[in-house]
Amino acid sequence: MTIAVTGATGQLGQLVIAKLKEKTAGSNIIALVRSQPRSKPPYPV
């Protein structure tokens, strides 16, 4: 199952992605962002 997270560069979005990565593989997560320059994650994917 693929999960899309909106607002992935925000504080809540980053927390949601971190928790999802504990539960599922990173390849199952899609981060949706509004601003591409801010889209570089501060964590390894």
The first five atom37 places (N, CA, C, CB, O) and aatype in JSON, in Angstrom:
{
  "aatype": [12, 16, 9, 0, 19, 16, 7, 0, 16, 7, 5, 10, 7, 5, 10, 19, 9, 0, 11, 10, 11, 6, 11, 16, 0, 7, 15, 2, 9, 9, 0, 10, 19, 1, 15, 5, 14, 1, 15, 11, 14, 14, 18, 14, 19],
  "atom_mask": [
    [1, 1, 1, 1, 1],
    [1, 1, 1, 1, 1],
    [1, 1, 1, 1, 1],
    [1, 1, 1, 1, 1],
    [1, 1, 1, 1, 1],
    [1, 1, 1, 1, 1],
    [1, 1, 1, 0, 1],
    [1, 1, 1, 1, 1],
    [1, 1, 1, 1, 1],
    [1, 1, 1, 0, 1],
    [1, 1, 1, 1, 1],
    [1, 1, 1, 1, 1],
    [1, 1, 1, 0, 1],
    [1, 1, 1, 1, 1],
    [1, 1, 1, 1, 1],
    [1, 1, 1, 1, 1],
    [1, 1, 1, 1, 1],
    [1, 1, 1, 1, 1],
    [1, 1, 1, 1, 1],
    [1, 1, 1, 1, 1],
    [1, 1, 1, 1, 1],
    [1, 1, 1, 1, 1],
    [1, 1, 1, 1, 1],
    [1, 1, 1, 1, 1],
    [1, 1, 1, 1, 1],
    [1, 1, 1, 0, 1],
    [1, 1, 1, 1, 1],
    [1, 1, 1, 1, 1],
    [1, 1, 1, 1, 1],
    [1, 1, 1, 1, 1],
    [1, 1, 1, 1, 1],
    [1, 1, 1, 1, 1],
    [1, 1, 1, 1, 1],
    [1, 1, 1, 1, 1],
    [1, 1, 1, 1, 1],
    [1, 1, 1, 1, 1],
    [1, 1, 1, 1, 1],
    [1, 1, 1, 1, 1],
    [1, 1, 1, 1, 1],
    [1, 1, 1, 1, 1],
    [1, 1, 1, 1, 1],
    [1, 1, 1, 1, 1],
    [1, 1, 1, 1, 1],
    [1, 1, 1, 1, 1],
    [1, 1, 1, 1, 1]
  ],
  "atom_positions": [
    [[0.85, -1.17, 0.0], [0.0, 0.0, 0.0], [0.9, 1.24, 0.0], [-0.97, 0.0, 1.23], [1.87, 1.3, 0.76]],
    [[0.59, 2.2, -0.83], [1.32, 3.46, -0.9], [0.56, 4.52, -0.12], [1.55, 3.9, -2.37], [-0.66, 4.65, -0.24]],
    [[1.29, 5.29, 0.69], [0.69, 6.33, 1.52], [1.25, 7.68, 1.09], [0.96, 6.08, 3.05], [2.47, 7.84, 1.01]],
    [[0.39, 8.64, 0.79], [0.8, 9.99, 0.42], [0.59, 10.92, 1.62], [0.01, 10.51, -0.83], [-0.46, 10.91, 2.25]],
    [[1.6, 11.71, 1.92], [1.53, 12.65, 3.03], [1.6, 14.07, 2.47], [2.68, 12.41, 4.06], [2.59, 14.44, 1.84]],
    [[0.55, 14.85, 2.68], [0.56, 16.24, 2.23], [1.25, 17.1, 3.28], [-0.9, 16.76, 1.96], [1.25, 16.76, 4.46]],
    [[1.83, 18.2, 2.85], [2.52, 19.09, 3.79], [3.74, 18.44, 4.4], [0.0, 0.0, 0.0], [4.04, 18.67, 5.57]],
    [[4.45, 17.65, 3.62], [5.55, 16.84, 4.14], [6.74, 17.65, 4.63], [6.0, 15.9, 3.1], [7.56, 17.12, 5.38]],
    [[6.86, 18.92, 4.24], [7.99, 19.73, 4.7], [7.68, 20.46, 5.99], [8.4, 20.72, 3.63], [8.58, 21.06, 6.59]],
    [[6.44, 20.44, 6.43], [6.07, 21.11, 7.68], [6.44, 20.28, 8.9], [0.0, 0.0, 0.0], [6.88, 19.13, 8.78]],
    [[6.25, 20.86, 10.06], [6.6, 20.17, 11.3], [5.79, 18.89, 11.48], [6.37, 21.08, 12.5], [6.36, 17.83, 11.77]],
    [[4.5, 18.96, 11.31], [3.65, 17.78, 11.48], [3.93, 16.76, 10.39], [2.18, 18.17, 11.47], [4.01, 15.56, 10.67]],
    [[4.08, 17.21, 9.15], [4.36, 16.3, 8.05], [5.64, 15.5, 8.27], [0.0, 0.0, 0.0], [5.68, 14.3, 7.99]],
    [[6.68, 16.16, 8.78], [7.93, 15.46, 9.06], [7.76, 14.42, 10.15], [9.01, 16.45, 9.46], [8.33, 13.33, 10.07]],
    [[6.97, 14.75, 11.17], [6.72, 13.78, 12.24], [5.92, 12.59, 11.73], [5.96, 14.45, 13.4], [6.2, 11.44, 12.08]],
    [[4.93, 12.87, 10.89], [4.11, 11.8, 10.32], [4.97, 10.86, 9.48], [2.97, 12.38, 9.47], [4.85, 9.64, 9.59]],
    [[5.84, 11.42, 8.66], [6.7, 10.58, 7.82], [7.65, 9.76, 8.68], [7.49, 11.46, 6.83], [7.87, 8.58, 8.39]],
    [[8.21, 10.35, 9.72], [9.11, 9.61, 10.6], [8.41, 8.43, 11.24], [9.68, 10.53, 11.69], [8.97, 7.33, 11.32]],
    [[7.18, 8.63, 11.71], [6.42, 7.53, 12.33], [6.03, 6.47, 11.3], [5.15, 8.08, 13.02], [6.06, 5.28, 11.59]],
    [[5.65, 6.92, 10.1], [5.31, 5.95, 9.05], [6.5, 5.08, 8.69], [4.78, 6.67, 7.81], [6.35, 3.89, 8.42]],
    [[7.71, 5.7, 8.67], [8.91, 4.94, 8.33], [9.21, 3.86, 9.37], [10.1, 5.87, 8.2], [9.87, 2.87, 9.06]],
    [[8.72, 4.04, 10.6], [8.87, 3.01, 11.63], [7.94, 1.84, 11.36], [8.59, 3.6, 13.03], [8.22, 0.71, 11.75]],
    [[6.82, 2.11, 10.69], [5.79, 1.11, 10.47], [5.86, 0.42, 9.1], [4.45, 1.74, 10.62], [5.42, -0.71, 8.95]],
    [[6.44, 1.13, 8.1], [6.46, 0.59, 6.73], [7.73, 1.03, 6.02], [5.21, 1.06, 5.94], [8.44, 1.92, 6.5]],
    [[8.02, 0.42, 4.91], [9.21, 0.78, 4.14], [9.06, 2.18, 3.54], [9.47, -0.26, 3.02], [7.96, 2.6, 3.18]],
    [[10.18, 2.88, 3.43], [10.16, 4.23, 2.86], [9.64, 4.26, 1.44], [0.0, 0.0, 0.0], [9.12, 5.28, 0.99]],
    [[9.78, 3.14, 0.72], [9.3, 3.09, -0.66], [7.77, 3.1, -0.74], [9.83, 1.84, -1.36], [7.21, 3.27, -1.82]],
    [[7.1, 2.93, 0.39], [5.63, 2.98, 0.44], [5.09, 4.36, 0.76], [5.12, 1.99, 1.46], [3.88, 4.55, 0.82]],
    [[5.99, 5.34, 0.96], [5.58, 6.68, 1.37], [5.88, 7.68, 0.26], [6.31, 7.1, 2.68], [6.98, 7.69, -0.31]],
    [[4.9, 8.52, -0.06], [5.08, 9.6, -1.03], [4.88, 10.91, -0.28], [4.08, 9.47, -2.25], [3.83, 11.12, 0.34]],
    [[5.88, 11.79, -0.34], [5.8, 13.08, 0.31], [5.34, 14.12, -0.7], [7.17, 13.48, 0.93], [6.0, 14.34, -1.72]],
    [[4.22, 14.76, -0.43], [3.68, 15.81, -1.31], [4.07, 17.16, -0.72], [2.12, 15.68, -1.46], [3.81, 17.43, 0.45]],
    [[4.7, 18.02, -1.54], [5.18, 19.31, -1.07], [4.66, 20.43, -1.97], [6.72, 19.32, -1.02], [4.32, 20.21, -3.13]],
    [[4.62, 21.62, -1.42], [4.18, 22.79, -2.18], [5.36, 23.49, -2.81], [3.4, 23.75, -1.28], [5.25, 24.01, -3.92]],
    [[6.5, 23.52, -2.12], [7.68, 24.25, -2.58], [8.84, 23.27, -2.78], [8.07, 25.37, -1.58], [9.33, 22.69, -1.81]],
    [[9.26, 23.09, -4.03], [10.3, 22.1, -4.32], [11.64, 22.39, -3.6], [10.53, 22.05, -5.8], [12.26, 21.43, -3.13]],
    [[12.11, 23.63, -3.5], [13.38, 23.85, -2.8], [13.37, 23.38, -1.34], [13.73, 25.33, -2.84], [14.41, 23.0, -0.8]],
    [[12.22, 23.4, -0.7], [12.12, 22.94, 0.69], [11.96, 21.43, 0.8], [10.96, 23.63, 1.39], [11.92, 20.89, 1.9]],
    [[11.88, 20.75, -0.33], [11.52, 19.34, -0.32], [12.67, 18.39, -0.02], [10.93, 18.98, -1.62], [12.45, 17.18, 0.06]],
    [[13.88, 18.89, 0.15], [14.99, 18.0, 0.49], [14.84, 17.56, 1.94], [16.36, 18.7, 0.25], [14.9, 18.39, 2.85]],
    [[14.64, 16.27, 2.17], [14.4, 15.81, 3.54], [15.64, 15.92, 4.42], [13.92, 14.37, 3.52], [16.76, 15.73, 3.95]],
    [[15.43, 16.23, 5.69], [16.56, 16.3, 6.62], [16.95, 14.92, 7.14], [16.21, 17.21, 7.79], [17.75, 14.82, 8.07]],
    [[16.41, 13.88, 6.56], [16.65, 12.51, 7.0], [16.82, 11.62, 5.77], [15.49, 11.99, 7.9], [16.3, 11.95, 4.71]],
    [[17.54, 10.52, 5.91], [17.68, 9.62, 4.75], [16.37, 8.94, 4.4], [18.75, 8.57, 5.03], [15.59, 8.58, 5.28]],
    [[16.14, 8.75, 3.13], [14.9, 8.12, 2.67], [15.12, 6.64, 2.51], [14.42, 8.72, 1.33], [14.2, 5.92, 2.13]]
  ]
}
